[in-house]
Amino acid sequence: MKKSILLLGIGLVLVGCSKKKGPEYETTMVEKGNISTTVTATGTIEPVTSVEVGTQVSGIVAKIYVDYNSEVKAGQVIAELDKTNLTSTLASQRANLTSVQSALAYQKANFERQKSLFDKGLISANDFEQARLSYVQAQQQVTTALQSVKRAETDLGYATITSPINGVVLSKAVEEGQTVAASFSTPTLFTIAQDLTDMRVIADIDEADIGEVKEGQRVTFSVDAFPNDTFEGVVTQVRQQATTESNVVTYEVVISAPNADLKLKPGLTANVTIFTLEKNDVLTVSSKALRFSPNEALISEDETIVPCDAKQKLWVREGKTFKALPVEIGVSNGTMTEIVSGVNAGTEVLADMIFSQAEESGDGQQKSNPFMPGPRNRNNNNNQKNGNNAAKK
């Protein structure tokens, strides 16, 4: 029985003294891939060109010839104001013009007569100058009357409202019979978009990201109206004017949005992704592989490390040897990094060390050794039991 206890104790000692298993290593491949970085934002879809059509004269809207979504041509009549007062004003100005033209004809003839008499010394210089002054004043009155007639004709022309561009009516702000007043500002009657197949997105980019955004960068965006569709665009303008709202500074970025199928509608909210960096079909590796370095304290005695002095390097494991390979890196998006030179595609490199659960827990749960002394109370109890057993034998 003592022999069995002794063998059991020796076995436990051998198990407890066995060598710990070393760490395992996570590897990754150097391979061809794409690297990109993006900036996300929200924006509003709007037509590239839209015109607000108003009127420069006041009056009652007599006729409206278009409605929402009506297609119009440049110069097409889209509405008319009541022309009664404007026509009357024009007639009055023309009558005034006729009157002053008659007065001019009289003053001209009078001036010529007075000049002839003055040349013969039959009238005084004062009478001659008075006739000349009346003639000049009559000329000025005719000029003023002509301008008044032109202004009245122009106002009458403004009563006929035409489309300035080819396009589609987006909004209509008036109805027939409504009075519009243009005393202080030009009221907007219609909004016309030139071409709904060529839209744009005005996106608000945070000040922390605006430095990465450049003209010509590729953009994808989606709208809630078509959640399964992804639309393509290009950054066409980065505006310099900042907008501050609730202490948040943003900049407007204009993005082209081709709309051949007319799915995009003015006013839709776009969820924008701007690709600030794109490199396709380049040699890439996981960025954490560039941060890996073998720990000399954790490798076994029969394993060796072959380092190098390069700033950037990747590690490979060849049997019992850890070897550093100097590499030249390019762009990175934080997750993947471009490898310019130093290794070939298909090279398996080390990325991380993996420890088993037992190694991570350390010596917190050591196996008990029967040959090691225990606590005082336990020893006293064991000695007492052994004495009793000896007495029985």
C-alpha positions as CSV (number, residue, x, y, z in Angstrom):
1,M,0.0,0.0,0.0
2,K,2.8,2.4,0.8
3,K,4.4,1.5,-2.6
4,S,1.2,2.5,-4.4
5,I,1.0,5.8,-2.6
6,L,4.6,6.5,-3.4
7,L,4.1,5.8,-7.2
8,L,1.0,8.0,-7.2
9,G,2.9,10.9,-5.7
10,I,5.8,10.6,-8.1
11,G,3.3,10.6,-11.0
12,L,1.8,13.8,-9.8
13,V,5.2,15.4,-9.4
14,L,6.1,14.5,-12.9
15,V,2.8,16.0,-14.2
16,G,3.3,19.2,-12.2
17,C,6.9,19.6,-13.4
18,S,6.1,19.0,-17.1
19,K,7.1,21.9,-19.4
20,K,4.4,24.4,-20.3
21,K,3.2,24.5,-23.8
22,G,4.5,27.6,-25.7
23,P,2.3,30.2,-27.4
24,E,0.7,29.6,-30.8
25,Y,1.0,32.1,-33.6
26,E,-1.6,33.7,-35.8
27,T,-0.6,34.1,-39.4
28,T,-1.9,36.1,-42.3
29,M,-1.2,36.1,-46.0
30,V,0.4,38.9,-48.2
31,E,-2.0,39.0,-51.1
32,K,-3.4,41.3,-53.8
33,G,-6.3,43.4,-52.8
34,N,-7.9,46.9,-52.6
35,I,-7.3,49.6,-50.0
36,S,-9.8,52.4,-49.5
37,T,-10.7,55.0,-46.9
38,T,-14.1,56.8,-46.8
39,V,-15.9,59.7,-45.3
40,T,-19.6,59.5,-44.6
41,A,-22.1,62.3,-44.5
42,T,-25.7,63.2,-45.3
43,G,-26.9,65.6,-48.0
44,T,-29.9,66.8,-50.0
45,I,-30.6,66.0,-53.6
46,E,-31.5,69.0,-55.8
47,P,-31.4,70.0,-59.5
48,V,-28.2,71.3,-60.9
49,T,-30.1,74.3,-62.3
50,S,-33.4,75.6,-61.0
51,V,-34.9,79.0,-61.5
52,E,-37.5,80.9,-59.4
53,V,-39.9,82.7,-61.8
54,G,-41.5,85.8,-60.4
55,T,-43.1,89.0,-61.5
56,Q,-41.9,92.6,-61.4
57,V,-45.4,94.1,-61.5
58,S,-48.3,93.8,-59.1
59,G,-51.7,92.6,-60.2
60,I,-54.2,89.8,-60.3
61,V,-53.2,86.4,-61.7
62,A,-55.6,86.1,-64.7
63,K,-54.4,82.9,-66.3
64,I,-52.1,80.0,-65.4
65,Y,-51.1,77.7,-68.2
66,V,-48.9,75.1,-66.3
67,D,-49.1,72.9,-63.3
68,Y,-46.8,70.8,-61.2
69,N,-44.5,68.6,-63.3
70,S,-45.4,70.4,-66.5
71,E,-42.6,70.4,-69.1
72,V,-41.9,73.8,-70.5
73,K,-39.7,75.4,-73.1
74,A,-37.8,78.6,-72.9
75,G,-40.1,81.6,-73.8
76,Q,-43.3,79.6,-73.3
77,V,-46.1,81.6,-71.6
78,I,-46.8,80.0,-68.3
79,A,-49.1,82.7,-66.7
80,E,-50.6,86.1,-67.3
81,L,-51.6,88.9,-65.0
82,D,-54.6,91.1,-65.5
83,K,-53.5,93.8,-67.9
84,T,-56.3,96.4,-67.6
85,N,-54.4,98.9,-65.4
86,L,-51.1,98.3,-67.3
87,T,-52.8,98.9,-70.7
88,S,-54.4,102.1,-69.3
89,T,-51.1,103.3,-68.0
90,L,-49.4,102.7,-71.4
91,A,-52.2,104.5,-73.2
92,S,-51.9,107.5,-70.9
93,Q,-48.1,107.7,-71.4
94,R,-48.5,107.5,-75.1
95,A,-51.0,110.4,-75.0
96,N,-48.6,112.4,-72.9
97,L,-45.9,111.7,-75.4
98,T,-48.0,113.0,-78.3
99,S,-48.8,116.1,-76.3
100,V,-45.2,117.0,-75.5
101,Q,-44.1,116.2,-79.1
102,S,-46.7,118.8,-80.3
103,A,-45.3,121.3,-77.8
104,L,-41.8,120.6,-79.0
105,A,-42.9,121.3,-82.6
106,Y,-44.3,124.6,-81.5
107,Q,-41.3,125.6,-79.5
108,K,-39.0,124.7,-82.3
109,A,-40.9,126.9,-84.8
110,N,-41.0,129.7,-82.3
111,F,-37.3,129.5,-81.6
112,E,-36.5,129.7,-85.3
113,R,-38.7,132.8,-85.7
114,Q,-37.1,134.5,-82.7
115,K,-33.7,133.6,-83.9
116,S,-34.4,135.2,-87.3
117,L,-35.7,138.4,-85.6
118,F,-32.7,138.5,-83.2
119,D,-30.3,138.2,-86.1
120,K,-31.9,141.3,-87.7
121,G,-31.8,143.1,-84.4
122,L,-35.5,143.4,-84.0
123,I,-35.8,141.7,-80.6
124,S,-33.8,141.8,-77.5
125,A,-31.4,139.1,-76.4
126,N,-33.6,138.3,-73.5
127,D,-36.5,137.4,-75.7
128,F,-34.3,135.3,-77.9
129,E,-32.8,133.4,-74.8
130,Q,-36.3,132.8,-73.5
131,A,-37.4,131.2,-76.8
132,R,-34.3,129.0,-76.8
133,L,-34.9,127.9,-73.2
134,S,-38.5,126.9,-74.0
135,Y,-37.3,124.9,-77.0
136,V,-34.7,123.0,-74.9
137,Q,-37.2,122.3,-72.2
138,A,-39.7,120.9,-74.8
139,Q,-37.0,118.5,-76.0
140,Q,-36.3,117.2,-72.5
141,Q,-40.0,116.7,-71.9
142,V,-40.2,114.6,-75.1
143,T,-37.3,112.5,-73.9
144,T,-38.9,111.9,-70.5
145,A,-42.2,111.0,-72.1
146,L,-40.5,108.5,-74.4
147,Q,-38.9,106.8,-71.3
148,S,-42.3,106.7,-69.6
149,V,-43.8,105.0,-72.6
150,K,-41.0,102.4,-72.7
151,R,-41.4,101.7,-69.0
152,A,-45.2,101.3,-69.4
153,E,-44.6,98.9,-72.3
154,T,-42.1,96.9,-70.3
155,D,-44.5,96.7,-67.3
156,L,-47.2,95.4,-69.7
157,G,-44.7,92.9,-71.0
158,Y,-44.0,91.7,-67.4
159,A,-47.7,90.8,-67.1
160,T,-47.0,88.0,-69.5
161,I,-44.9,85.5,-67.6
162,T,-42.7,83.2,-69.6
163,S,-40.3,80.3,-68.8
164,P,-36.7,81.4,-68.9
165,I,-35.3,77.9,-69.5
166,N,-36.3,74.5,-70.8
167,G,-37.3,72.3,-67.8
168,V,-40.0,71.0,-65.5
169,V,-42.2,73.0,-63.1
170,L,-41.3,71.9,-59.6
171,S,-43.6,74.2,-57.6
172,K,-46.5,76.6,-58.2
173,A,-47.1,79.3,-55.6
174,V,-50.1,81.0,-57.0
175,E,-53.6,80.3,-58.3
176,E,-55.8,82.1,-60.8
177,G,-57.5,85.1,-59.2
178,Q,-54.8,85.6,-56.6
179,T,-53.2,89.1,-56.2
180,V,-49.5,89.4,-56.2
181,A,-47.7,92.5,-54.9
182,A,-44.3,93.4,-56.2
183,S,-43.8,96.6,-54.3
184,F,-40.9,95.6,-52.1
185,S,-39.7,92.3,-53.5
186,T,-40.3,90.0,-56.4
187,P,-42.8,87.3,-55.5
188,T,-42.0,83.8,-56.6
189,L,-44.7,82.3,-58.7
190,F,-43.0,79.1,-60.1
191,T,-39.8,77.1,-59.6
192,I,-38.5,75.4,-62.7
193,A,-35.8,72.8,-62.8
194,Q,-33.8,72.7,-66.0
195,D,-33.0,69.0,-66.3
196,L,-34.0,66.3,-63.8
197,T,-31.8,63.7,-65.4
198,D,-28.8,65.7,-64.1
199,M,-29.1,66.1,-60.4
200,R,-26.6,66.9,-57.6
201,V,-26.2,66.2,-53.9
202,I,-25.2,69.0,-51.5
203,A,-23.5,67.1,-48.6
204,D,-22.5,68.6,-45.2
205,I,-19.0,67.4,-44.4
206,D,-17.6,67.7,-40.8
207,E,-14.6,70.0,-40.4
208,A,-12.5,66.9,-39.2
209,D,-13.0,65.2,-42.5
210,I,-13.1,68.1,-45.0
211,G,-9.3,68.0,-45.4
212,E,-9.5,64.6,-47.1
213,V,-12.2,65.5,-49.6
214,K,-11.0,66.6,-53.1
215,E,-12.7,67.2,-56.4
216,G,-12.9,64.1,-58.6
217,Q,-13.2,61.6,-55.8
218,R,-15.7,58.7,-56.3
219,V,-18.9,58.8,-54.3
220,T,-21.7,56.3,-53.6
221,F,-24.9,57.2,-51.9
222,S,-28.3,55.8,-51.1
223,V,-31.8,57.2,-50.4
224,D,-34.5,55.9,-48.2
225,A,-36.9,55.8,-51.1
226,F,-34.9,53.1,-52.8
227,P,-33.0,51.3,-50.0
228,N,-31.7,48.5,-52.3
229,D,-30.2,50.8,-54.9
230,T,-26.7,52.4,-54.8
231,F,-26.1,55.5,-56.8
232,E,-22.8,56.7,-58.1
233,G,-21.4,60.2,-58.3
234,V,-18.3,62.3,-58.3
235,V,-17.2,65.3,-56.1
236,T,-17.5,68.3,-58.3
237,Q,-16.9,71.2,-55.8
238,V,-15.7,71.7,-52.3
239,R,-17.1,75.0,-51.1
240,Q,-15.0,77.2,-48.8
241,Q,-17.8,78.8,-46.9
242,A,-18.3,77.2,-43.5
243,T,-21.6,76.7,-41.7
244,T,-21.8,76.6,-37.9
245,E,-24.8,75.1,-36.2
246,S,-24.8,74.2,-32.5
247,N,-21.0,74.7,-32.4
248,V,-20.6,72.1,-35.2
249,V,-18.7,73.3,-38.2
250,T,-19.5,71.8,-41.6
251,Y,-18.6,72.5,-45.2
252,E,-20.8,72.0,-48.3
253,V,-19.6,69.5,-50.9
254,V,-21.3,69.3,-54.3
255,I,-21.6,65.8,-55.7
256,S,-22.9,64.9,-59.2
257,A,-25.8,62.6,-59.3
258,P,-26.8,61.3,-62.8
259,N,-30.5,60.5,-62.8
260,A,-31.3,58.9,-66.2
261,D,-34.1,56.8,-64.7
262,L,-35.5,59.8,-62.8
263,K,-35.6,57.9,-59.5
264,L,-33.9,60.7,-57.6
265,K,-36.3,63.5,-56.7
266,P,-35.5,67.0,-55.4
267,G,-35.4,67.1,-51.6
268,L,-34.5,63.5,-50.9
269,T,-32.0,62.9,-48.2
270,A,-28.9,61.0,-49.4
271,N,-26.6,58.9,-47.2
272,V,-23.2,59.7,-48.8
273,T,-19.9,57.8,-48.8
274,I,-16.9,59.6,-50.3
275,F,-13.9,57.4,-51.2
276,T,-11.1,59.7,-50.2
277,L,-8.5,57.0,-50.9
278,E,-8.7,54.1,-53.4
279,K,-5.9,51.8,-54.6
280,N,-7.0,48.7,-56.4
281,D,-5.1,45.4,-57.1
282,V,-2.1,46.2,-54.9
283,L,-0.1,44.0,-52.5
284,T,-1.7,44.2,-49.1
285,V,-1.2,42.8,-45.6
286,S,-3.0,43.1,-42.3
287,S,-1.8,46.2,-40.5
288,K,-1.3,44.3,-37.2
289,A,1.3,42.0,-38.9
290,L,3.5,45.2,-39.2
291,R,3.2,45.7,-35.4
292,F,4.1,42.1,-34.5
293,S,7.4,41.2,-33.0
294,P,8.4,37.9,-31.3
295,N,9.0,38.0,-27.6
296,E,12.3,36.5,-26.6
297,A,11.0,35.6,-23.2
298,L,8.3,33.4,-24.6
299,I,10.2,31.4,-27.2
300,S,11.9,28.1,-26.3
301,E,15.6,27.6,-26.0
302,D,15.9,25.8,-29.3
303,E,14.2,28.6,-31.2
304,T,16.1,31.6,-32.7
305,I,15.3,35.1,-33.8
306,V,16.9,36.7,-36.9
307,P,16.1,40.5,-36.7
308,C,16.8,43.3,-39.1
309,D,17.3,47.1,-38.8
310,A,14.5,48.1,-41.1
311,K,11.8,50.5,-39.7
312,Q,9.0,48.5,-41.3
313,K,9.3,44.7,-41.3
314,L,7.2,41.5,-41.4
315,W,8.1,38.3,-39.5
316,V,8.0,34.8,-40.9
317,R,8.6,31.5,-39.1
318,E,10.9,28.9,-40.8
319,G,11.0,25.9,-38.6
320,K,12.5,27.0,-35.3
321,T,13.6,30.3,-36.7
322,F,11.8,33.7,-36.5
323,K,13.1,35.8,-39.4
324,A,12.4,39.5,-40.0
325,L,11.8,40.7,-43.6
326,P,12.3,44.4,-44.4
327,V,9.5,45.9,-46.4
328,E,8.5,49.2,-47.9
329,I,4.9,50.2,-47.2
330,G,2.5,52.5,-49.0
331,V,-0.9,53.7,-48.0
332,S,-3.0,52.3,-45.2
333,N,-6.6,52.5,-44.0
334,G,-5.8,51.3,-40.5
335,T,-6.9,47.7,-41.2
336,M,-4.9,46.9,-44.3
337,T,-1.6,48.3,-45.5
338,E,-0.1,48.4,-48.9
339,I,3.3,46.6,-49.4
340,V,5.4,48.3,-52.1
341,S,8.3,45.9,-51.9
342,G,10.1,43.4,-49.7
343,V,7.8,40.3,-50.0
344,N,5.9,38.5,-52.7
345,A,2.2,37.7,-52.9
346,G,1.4,34.4,-51.1
347,T,3.9,34.9,-48.3
348,E,2.6,33.8,-44.9
349,V,3.6,36.2,-42.2
350,L,3.1,36.2,-38.4
351,A,0.4,38.6,-37.1
352,D,-0.1,37.8,-33.4
353,M,0.6,35.4,-30.5
354,I,-2.2,33.3,-29.1
355,F,-2.1,31.9,-25.5
356,S,-4.1,28.9,-24.2
357,Q,-6.6,29.5,-21.4
358,A,-4.4,27.5,-19.0
359,E,-1.4,29.8,-19.8
360,E,-3.4,32.9,-19.4
361,S,-4.7,31.8,-15.9
362,G,-1.0,31.3,-14.8
363,D,-0.3,29.3,-11.6
364,G,-3.5,30.3,-9.8
365,Q,-4.8,26.6,-9.8
366,Q,-1.7,24.5,-9.0
367,K,-2.1,20.8,-8.6
368,S,-1.6,19.6,-5.0
369,N,1.7,17.7,-4.2
370,P,1.4,15.0,-1.4
371,F,5.1,15.5,-0.6
372,M,4.7,19.2,0.1
373,P,3.8,20.2,3.7
374,G,0.3,21.5,4.2
375,P,-1.2,23.9,6.8
376,R,-0.3,23.3,10.5
377,N,-3.8,22.0,11.5
378,R,-3.9,19.6,8.6
379,N,-0.5,18.1,9.6
380,N,-1.5,17.7,13.2
381,N,-4.6,15.8,12.1
382,N,-2.7,13.6,9.7
383,N,-0.1,12.8,12.4
384,Q,-2.8,11.9,14.9
385,K,-4.5,9.6,12.3
386,N,-1.1,7.9,11.5
387,G,-0.5,7.3,15.2
388,N,-3.9,5.7,15.7
389,N,-3.3,3.4,12.7
390,A,0.1,2.3,14.1
391,A,-1.5,1.4,17.4
392,K,-4.1,-0.7,15.8
393,K,-1.5,-2.7,13.8
